[in-house]
Amino acid sequence: MSLIQQRAPLSHEEELKYAKLAMEWYGWGSPIGLGILLVALAAAAVLVRLAVYGF
């Protein structure tokens, strides 16, 4: 018995549904992605300040 299951291809509507879900929760548009982006921007601002003014 094969461990790989054969699945029927997704319909156009199913593809759109899963693509929409992926766009909502992954990438920079997700709450987690935006949080990481904000932390990265804050860290970059601190590093620039340290480079310009020193300690």
Stockholm file with secondary structure:
# STOCKHOLM 1.0

chainA/1-55         MSLIQQRAPLSHEEELKYAKLAMEWYGWGSPIGLGILLVALAAAAVLVRLAVYGF
#=GR chainA/1-55 SS CCSSCCCCCCCHHHHHHHHHHHHHHSSTTSHHHHHHHHHHHHHHHHHHHHHHHCC
#=GC SS_cons        CCSSCCCCCCCHHHHHHHHHHHHHHSSTTSHHHHHHHHHHHHHHHHHHHHHHHCC
//
